[in-house]
Structure formats: structure tokens, C-alpha cells
Amino acid sequence: MSQSNRFKRKKTFRNTLEGMIPKILLACAFLSIITTFAIIFTLLSETVSFFQEVPFLSFITGTEWTALFSEAQQQFGILPLVAGTLLITVGAAIVAIPVGLASAIYLSEFAPERVRKVLKPVLEVLAGIPTIVYGYFAITVITPMLRFFMPELNFFNALSASIAVGIMIIPMIASLSEDAMRAVPDHIREAAYGLGSTRLEVALKIVLPAALSGVIASFVLALSRAIGETMIVTIAAGATPNLTANPTETVQTMTAFMVQAASGDISFQSIVYKSIYAVGMTLFVFTLVMNLMAQWIARRFREEY
Amino acid sequence: MATQDTFEGKNTSSLSDESAFQKGSARVTYRRFKNKSAHALFLGATLIGVVILAILLYDIFQRGLPYLNSDFIQNFASRRPSQAGIQAALWGSIWVIAVTAPLTFVIGVASAIYLEEYSQKGFLYRFIQLSIGNLAGVPSIVFGMLGLTIFVRQLALGRSVLAGALTMTLLILPIVIVSAREAIASVPNALRHASLAMGATRWQTIRQVVLPYSLPGILTGTILALSRAIGETAPLIMVGAVTYVAFNPTSLMDEFTVLPIQIYNWMGQPKEEFQYLAAAGIIVLLAILLSMNAIAIYLRNKFQR
């Protein structure tokens, strides 16, 4: 070996490997970017061809959704599906936000360590239960219970489904909000205790305002999850697109329509098939906006200590 | 009564010392009362989760347990409830997970290593991170549309085990990456420096120091993600995991069904016995999920440092 390249790296197997590894790893990491683009691209391409047959304006303003009817009677106005989705989401928020937030405050500010050690795993188990099981729970327990008080209630109704969806997102709100509240540094709490505050006052006037950005972000994330929830609403809310704000009625959500249409035998060229993508695209936009909003809230309104 | 003296000095209102003191202590009593009732209220809200979990499990066990026997595990789907079983669905789930597990583990850990150990914190890094964050919030049914378009149709895999498993891989990849990153980031830098100082290369350090140290954390995250995949229904309905399958898959290209889809199918049957079969199926599903969670928690506690 000549003197000049004495310090040059030898081309051994090990050195080649060292150079290759990061490239292979990068390729794997790149898969996430590819997936993101693949989702947008697949949804867009069929959606575009859907809009060549159905005008965009009648899609977003139409009040009739009869995609699975015979061709002469087909109407593609997405408002009933959006209304169904929002009805379920609002119902779920009414159930889950108070309970989830109260659980978070309890676990973060009140619970003794021993109690916490028992309750946390229970919430984790609740979070790990598949949505199909919550759907079963909705039609075997919640709906009969509601019908005991309201005998007139439809078997498939938005109320029962939104309670079940609410139960499903309680653990999510509780654990994300609790994380945000526990991240508030202790010296702030201790200062308030030192001034004679009760635990409640510390929780509501000190910790909650300090953690507010994280808490609100957890609400938004959980509701975005509720919007995309599929099995509970397919099982318990029914399959009738319905432009209504009445939770005792049968409704169909965007996700439930997608399942219903995909379960049947439809040709890949048909307008119904393309309409699944248009609905999927709408759903994707809803959840993407909410997720970005959650990230923005968490960043923009964060209190730094 | 030293405190009373100071009151006299400072209190300029027309109230006498005595009543000011009493008023103060009444206020303290009131604040304590408020604190105590809020404590009870928050505890109550947290217990709602426990109570719901108990009712849910009781309801399912009470309905499903009588139907849960060795015939139920060994029989295939049938139109007669007395002969229906979950063998095909159980094996379908096992096949899907057997393909999904190694894929997500390898790709997920590779992505995490790249992001934590190699990547410069530039544009590409932020872009990958943004993609992963958004993918985690995309509804599972949208992943189902992706799988239907790319795997079932474009790559012409059909409604096969492979198409389903690849869809599941993309769905849980973000969860695996996030938890693997956390595990890798928790490895103390001192260990890396020690290894590099001994003359080890970067890859040797990762393979022999970083990975062994973070493996329990990575495994915990992967197992939890896989248990989510086992319970997912909607994406596989979109991919077209057919509901009536009376055989076990024997190759990656076979048609298949999985436990949650079989359960969903039974729930839609008019005969009441099928509802009990669905409950029995849910018991099997929950048993699998809870044992996986138990393994994950065991790993986490055993190797926690």
C-alpha cells in the first residue's frame, strides 16, 4: 500500500456493510412517506373519475344519498352521511369528554399511587377492546336498556351507537389528558398548596389551565377517532342515510356506508364503487383536518415552564 | 390570641373580629366540602370505566360461555348454529398475524433505528415524522381502501391472506415505529459512547448495545400493535376477507376470514343462537388479546430499567 492512501478506508466487507446499512434503513423509513402518498393518490384517482359522472356541487350539497338503489333512482348527496357522522360524534363527545376529563383529573391529581396502579391497567384494557365488541355491547346491552326507558326507540339508532363510541374513546381522552396534566411541573402545584389551596382548586385553577393545550388536543384527537370509527356504527346505528339531528332515529355514517357498499357484490367499474372512494376521501379530509388541528393546538398554545 | 390581634390591626371593615374569623372558617369548611365532593365525583367518573368493563365482560360471558366448547373451536362456519364453529376464522387470524408480525417488526424497527440513530434532523427527517404522525390518525377503513386498490387490484393479489396481511402491516406500522423510537431513545448515550470508544462501528454499536437494551420496549410495543391488528375488522372487510369460508388457508394466496369478521357475520344473522355464537367468538378473541396484553405488560415490568 502506498503512503498516500494509508489512511484511506479499506474496502472490507464490514466497511461496505457500514455504508449500506443506513440506506437500507432509510428505505424502510421511506415506506411511511410512500404510504401517505399512496393513500392520497388512490383516493384521489377514483374520486376524480367519480366527479366526472356526479357534479361536485350536487355531491356536497345534495340531501339524498341513495347510492345502492337502482341506477334510475341513484342520488349522491353526501349531507345525510355527514350529518349521521356528526350526530354520532357529538353524542360521543357529550359522553366521553366529561367522563374522560374527570378520570384524567382524578388519576393525575387525586388518586393515591395504589389506586392509580389498579385503575390505569383497567383503562388500558378498555382501550384495547376491539370495536366489534363495543358494537356487540351496543346492541345487546345499551339499546335494550335505552328501549326500557323509551319503548318507541328504533332498534338501530344513533343514540346507542354514540354512547358506545363515547365509551370507546373515554380511555383515549383520559390517558392523553392525564399525560398532559402530569407534565405540569410539581413546583407550580406546590406553590398553590403552600398558599392553602385545596386539591380541587389546584386541579381546576392551576393544573388544568397549564395543561389546557394538551387536554384540548386530546379531545380533538379522540373525536377524529370517533369520526373514523366503523364497526360500532355499522352494527348499532343502522343503514339508512338520514339527514336528521334526532339521535333516536336510524342513521348511516360515512364509514358505515363504505362497509355496506364493500360487503355487497359490486363491479370495479360501477359508480357505486367509485362513490366509496369519494366518501372515503371526504372522511380522510375530515380526520386529517382534525389531526392537524390537534397538532397545531398542542404546539401553538403550549405553556412552557 | 395573636391571630386575632393581627386581624384587629388590618381589618378595616365594619365587621367585628369574631364574625370575620367565623366567616373565614365557614369559607374554609365550604372549600373543603367542595374539594371532598369533587373528589368523590371524579372517582365516580373513573369508576364508570371499571363498571362498564365489568358489565361488558359479564354480558359476553353469560351469553357465550355455554356455547364455548371444543366443537366450537374445531368446527367450520355453518348455517346451522349447533354445528357452527370458528376454526377457519381462528386459522385465518393466525395466518394474517404470522405474516404481519415479522414484516412490521423488521420495517418498524428499521425505520425507528434510522430516525433515532442515523438521520440528520433536516427536511427528510421532518417529512418522515410528519407522515408517521398523520398515518397514525388515518381511520383504519381508509387503510382498507388502500389495501383494496393497491394489493387486491393493482398487484392482483386478490382477496388473499397476503393482501390482508400487507394491509394490516401498513395499518399498525406507525404504532410500532413510535414505540420502537421511544425504546431506542431511552438507551443512555453513555452506553453508545462506551461502545464507540472501544472501536466498535456504528452498526456494531446498534446491533450489540442499542438493540439488546431496547428490545423489551420494542417487543412490548410490537405485541400491543399486533393485538390491535387482531381485533381490527373494517380494513379486512374492505379488502374482502369473505365471511363464509369453510376451510383453513393453506397458502398465502388463499381466501380467508378472521375472527372479528366471523363474529360480525354472526351478529348479522337473524337466528338468535348466532348471537350467542358471536359472544362465544368474542370470548376467544378477548382471551387472545388479553393474553397478548399480559405478555406485553410482563415484558415491560420484567425488563424495566
Interface residues (C-beta under 8 A of the other chain):
Chain A: R14 L17 E18 I21 P22 I24 L25 L26 C28 A29 F30 L31 S32 I33 T35 T36 A38 I39 T42 L43 E46 P98 V99 A102 S103 I105 Y106 L107 F110 A111 L119 P121 V122 L123 E124 V125 L126 G128 I129 P130 T131 I132 V133 G135 Y136 F137 I139 T140 V141 I167 I170 P171 A174 T198 R199 L200 E201 A203 L221 S224 R225 I227 G228 E229 T230 M231 I235 T255 M258 V259 A262 S263 F268 I276 Y277 G280 L283 F284 T287 L288 M290 N291 L292 Q295
Chain B: R31 R32 K34 N35 A38 H39 L41 F42 L43 G44 A45 T46 I48 G49 V50 I52 L53 I55 L56 D59 I60 R63 V106 I107 A110 S111 I113 Y114 L115 Y118 S119 F127 I128 S131 I132 G133 N134 L135 G137 V138 P139 S140 I141 V142 F143 G144 M145 L146 L148 T149 I150 R153 L170 L173 P174 I177 T201 R202 W203 L224 S227 R228 I230 G231 E232 T233 A234 I237 M238 G240 P260 I263 Y264 M267 Q275 A278 A279 I282 L285 L286 L289 L290 N293 I297
